[in-house]
Amino acid sequence: MKIRILALALTAMGLSPLAQAQSDNPIVAANNEIGIAATGTLMNYQEHISPAPTYGSDIESGWMPGFAVHLSGMNDKLTQNLYFAINYYYSSGGIAYHGSTPAEHLNTTDNATTNRVIARLGKGFFLSSNAMLTPYVAGGYQNWDRRLQGPGGYDEHYHSGLVGLGALFQYAVTPRFVVGVDGQFLAVVGGGIDVPGTVTSSGPYTVSDTGFSGGFGTSGQERIKISADYALSRNWHIFGGLNFTHFTYTGTKEYPSLETISYQGTPIVQIPGTVREPPSSTNLFGMELGLAYRF
């Protein structure tokens, strides 16, 4: 009886031979880490307007450096191989903007900043001693601060929630080296855009507009990632990966707008109109390389 009680206690604390063997599995070890990585992201953005504007739709493309923070855990506390992870990505840089105003082409730089955070909860299933499949549910948030520079430039803030499903397949090539493929299928929900008003001056004249805020409908996001984790020692690992993400925004309905022309601070002309954000699609190709601590 005493032996059984001791065995149960050791198992609960993760100190039994079975629990120790489980925690020493290279896949489980790779899933119990906190790490930080340097990242690079190639962003391609395209608006979809029909009929096409005279001077073309907005297109953006360019590389953004950044960083990522990853935290993941896998244990048997509530159920065998319970999996939890939270990942944060930050990118910022100047990317090329090719678009237009109602009267002319506009080529400038977008000093863009993006944030993405996603949490996952799932359960791992060993397919063999060196292969595991982990289906999970996921939820998170993403945003993009768009800051177009120069004359005619303006700011826009895109944001949305994320919710959906995914699956992570991992294979231990050696006791130190684990590779993985991760696929996500998410709904883009509760999204929208905020555009502050602008003021442009020329001598005694100023032109101002009201800006607007609008909501997006529900759309989709697909993401695939290949990754690798190598144990330098029991506690220190290096990791890296490549990922591709595609998502769309549905655009907004039309909202009233008002442009005001003033002379020496006194309004002289007001021009009513409408404004909307068109549908768009975004492709992101990313890479990362970092260092993690196994706990």
N, C-alpha and C positions, 0 to 999 in steps of 0.2 A: 504493500500500500504506500509506504513512504517513497519507494523507488518510483512508483507511478506518479505520485504528487510532484516529486522533483522533476521528472521528465516533462510533465505538463508545464511546470513553471519555467523550465529552460526553453521549451518551445515558444511560450508566450513572449519571452524576452528575446527570442531569435538566437538563442545560444545552443540549442540542441544540434546534434550532428546533421539532422535533416535540414533544419533551418539554416545552419551554416553553409551546407552544400548548396542550398537554394540561393543564398545571398552571394556565394562565390561563382555562380553561373555568370559567364561573361555578359549575357544579354541583360540579366537582372542588374548586374553591376553598372552597365551603361545606362540603365534607366533610373539610377539613384545618384544623380549628379546636379550640381549647380555650376554654371559656367558663363563666360562672357566671350564674345567673338567680334572680330572686325568683319564688316560686311560691305558689299558693293551691290548696287541694284541698278539695272538698266530699265528705265520706265518709258513706255510708249503709250500715248494717250491720243484718242481720235474721237471727235464729235461726229454725230450722224444727223445731218439736217437735210430734209427734203421739202421743197426743192433746194438745191445747194445754193448758198449765198454767192453773190457776184464775185466776191474776192476770196472765196474759199472758206472751208470749215477750219476750226482750231485743231492743230496737231502739235504734240509735244514729244520730244525724245531726248534722252541723255542719261548719263551715269550719275548716281548719287552715292557717296560714301556714307557709312554709318556704323552702327553697332547693334548687337543683339544680346539679350540676357535670357538664359534658359534655366529652368528649374523643373526637375522631374523626380518622381518617386514611385517605387513599386514594392509592395509588401503584402503580407498575408493577414493583416490586423483584422479586417472586416470580412474579406473573402480572398481566396487564393489569387495571387498576382493582381491585386487591385492597383490600377495605374492612374496617376495624376500628373499633369504637366501644365506649366504656364510659360509662355514664350512672349517676349517683347522685342519688337524691331523698331529702330529709329533710323531714318535716312534724311539727308539734307544736302542740297547742292544746286548749282545753276544748270538748268537744262534748257535746250533750245525750244523756243515757242514760234510757231508759224501760224498766223491767224489773220484776222481782219477786223476793221471797224466797218460801219455801214458805207464808208466812203473810200477806204483804201486798205491795202495790205498792211499788216503789222507783224514785223519780225523783231523779236526781242528775246530777253532771257527771263525765265521763271526761276526765282530763288525759292525753290520748292522745299517743303519739309513734310515728311510722312511719318505717321505712327501706326503701329499695328500691335495689338495685344490679343492673345487667344489662350483660353484655358481648355483643358481636355480632361475627361474622366472616362476610364474604360477598364477592361479586364483582359489580361494576357492569357493566351492559350498556347502551351508548348505543342508544336507539331512534331518535334523530336528534341533530343537533348541540346541541339544547337540551332533550333529554329523556333520562332515565336510569332504568332499573329495576335495583334491587340486592336480590336474594334473599340471605338470610343464615340462619345458625344462631345460637341465642342461649342463654345460660345465666346464672343469677344467684341472688339470695337476697332475701327480704323478711321483715320482722317488724313486729309491732305490740305495743307496751307499753300495756296498758290499766290505768289507775289510777282506780278509782271512789272518789269522795270521800264524806265524811260517815259517819254511823252506818250500819252494814251494808255499807260499802265494802270493796273488796278489790282485789288486783292480779292480773293475768293476763298471760302473755307468749306470743303466737302467733308461729310462725316456720315457714318452708318454703323449699325450693329451687325453682328454676324452670328448665325446659329445653324448648326447642322451636324453632320456625321463624318467620320473618317475611319481609316484603318492603317495601322503601322505594322509592316512585316520586317522582322529583323533576323539576321543570320550570322552566327559566330563562325567566321572563317578560321580563326585560331582562338586559343584562350585569351588572347590580348586584343584581337581585332574583330569588330562587329560592324556590319554594313546593314543599311536599312532603306526601305522604300515606304513613303508616307503619302497617302492620298486623302484629300478633303473635298467634301461637297457641301457648300454652305449657302444659306439664303442670306441675301443682303437686305436687312430690314431697318425700318425707322430712319432711313437716310434723308439727307437734305443738303442744302447749300445756303450759305449766308454771304451776302455781298454788301459790304458797307458802301454808303454814298461816296461820291468823289467830287472834288472841287479843282478846277483848272483855271489858272489866271493868265491873262495876257494884257499887260498894261493896266488900264483902269477897268477892264472887263473881266468878269469871272463867269464860268459855266459850271453849274452844279447839278447833280442828279440825286435821287432819293435812295438808290440801292434797293435791295429786296432780300427776303428770306423765303425759301420754298422747300417743300417736301418731295421726296422721291417715292415711287412705288417699290414693291418688292421685286428683286431681281436675283441673280445667281453669281456665285464665285466658285471656281475650281482651282485646286492647288495640288501640285505634286512635288515631292522633294526626295532626293537621294542623299544619303548621309553615310558617314563613316566615323567610328570612334576607336581610338587606339590607346591602350593602357600603357603609359610610360612606367608606372608603378601601380601598387594596389590603389592608391588614392588619387593620383594625378593622371588625367587623360587629356589627349588632344582630340579635337573633333572638327569636322568640316562638312560642307554639303553644298549642293546646287538645288535651286528650286525655281519653279515656274508657276505664276499665278495669273489667272484671267478673271476679270469681273466686269459687270456692266452697271451703269446707272440709267434709270428710266427717263430722266429729265423731269421737269416740273410743268405745271400748268402756267398759263399766262397771268401776270400780275400787273396792276396799273403802275405806271412810272410817271415821273414829272421832272423835266429838265428846265432849269431856270437860268436865264442870262441876266446878269446884273452889271450896272455901270456905277463904279465907285460905291459899291455896297448896296445900291438901290435896285431891286428887281425891275426890269423893263420888259422882259418877254418870258412867258411860261409856256412850255410845249408839253402837253400830255401825250402819253403813249402807253405801250405795254412792253413787258420784258419777260423772258423765260429762259430756263436752262435746257438746252437740247439733250437728247439721249447721247450716251457716250460709252466707249469701251476702253479698258485699260489692260495692258499686258506688262507684267513685271518679271524680269529674269534676275535672280539673285544668287549670290555666292557668299560663303562665310567660312572663317577659320578661327578657332578659338581654343581656350584652355578651360578644363572643367575639374572640379574637385568631387571625388566620389565620397559619399557619406554613408 
